């Protein structure tokens, strides 16, 4: 492998984990003005990775992209700056950084994170939390930014094609919040941010996750394999459904008038009329890259206010196995690829 090439995971067609190929001799990214080149140490996996691997088949036909092969998946990285463009002054070679790269603009394959090197626009990177290793830092960006932008600070005013109004976080201090899918990537961050903001948090997950979630500070736990949340709780101010989809509407009767339902995955959600009749706001947002927000979150990660939980770690060469693990479901925290 020459100094101008690298190892990366590429795919040449849509499909299951078997389409992922670990290859050498992949050209290094070309550094453009306003960018840094990062030597990647770890990569965090996220649902858009397998959505793209499958060709975003869940999207409406008019939204499905024309993909350019070969693709390199991924957006979340932690690593060390290897080079900077001439106009970059705030970062230097050797800085340890983490980022969510070009999302959502690069969601169809232009983020290119499953690789030994990735170019990153300078406004999307932040210094890695000093107390975290690269594996834990790589597990944070997309999932933690999603929770932050839903619950604390959206940080942008880009129109949302899924709703006619801008998403707005709601007050959390003293409020009763339920997080469904609480052990997953977004869920375990959402409950920590809500707790830090002064909310009373109920977590919904399978019983195997109870000890973890109680360790993260939840006030109450519902094992959905034993009892339904609909039978256990009422008068909530906010439900964060980190599972989302059509079934998110089942939480509407649990929310009091003036409350809100935030489905992390809003496609296919039914029940808009029922929400309006109950006086419940249903709102979602599209997570967007933000180095400035990652800088804020680094402080929370460093002081222990927010913890990154890792489900499993695989070498970059085993990306296929990592995707197979993701397909099994019941993920506890984050799946990460490590670059040797």
HELIX and SHEET records of a PDB file:
HELIX    1   1 UNK A   17  UNK A   19  5                                   3    
HELIX    2   2 UNK A   47  UNK A   53  1                                   7    
HELIX    3   3 UNK A   61  UNK A   63  5                                   3    
HELIX    4   4 UNK A  122  UNK A  124  5                                   3    
HELIX    5   5 UNK A  134  UNK A  138  1                                   5    
HELIX    6   6 UNK A  141  UNK A  151  1                                  11    
HELIX    7   7 UNK A  185  UNK A  196  1                                  12    
HELIX    8   8 UNK A  207  UNK A  209  5                                   3    
HELIX    9   9 UNK A  210  UNK A  215  1                                   6    
HELIX   10  10 UNK A  229  UNK A  231  5                                   3    
HELIX   11  11 UNK A  246  UNK A  254  5                                   9    
HELIX   12  12 UNK A  272  UNK A  278  1                                   7    
HELIX   13  13 UNK A  291  UNK A  302  1                                  12    
HELIX   14  14 UNK A  316  UNK A  318  5                                   3    
HELIX   15  15 UNK A  319  UNK A  328  1                                  10    
SHEET    1   A 2 UNK A   5  UNK A  10  0                                        
SHEET    2   A 2 UNK A  21  UNK A  27 -1                                        
SHEET    1   B 5 UNK A 117  UNK A 121  0                                        
SHEET    2   B 5 UNK A  35  UNK A  44 -1                                        
SHEET    3   B 5 UNK A  76  UNK A  84 -1                                        
SHEET    4   B 5 UNK A  96  UNK A 100 -1                                        
SHEET    5   B 5 UNK A 125  UNK A 127 -1                                        
SHEET    1   C 4 UNK A 117  UNK A 121  0                                        
SHEET    2   C 4 UNK A  35  UNK A  44 -1                                        
SHEET    3   C 4 UNK A 334  UNK A 338 -1                                        
SHEET    4   C 4 UNK A 310  UNK A 315  1                                        
SHEET    1   D 6 UNK A 220  UNK A 223  0                                        
SHEET    2   D 6 UNK A 200  UNK A 205  1                                        
SHEET    3   D 6 UNK A 176  UNK A 180  1                                        
SHEET    4   D 6 UNK A 236  UNK A 241  1                                        
SHEET    5   D 6 UNK A 255  UNK A 263  1                                        
SHEET    6   D 6 UNK A 281  UNK A 282  1                                        
END                                                                             
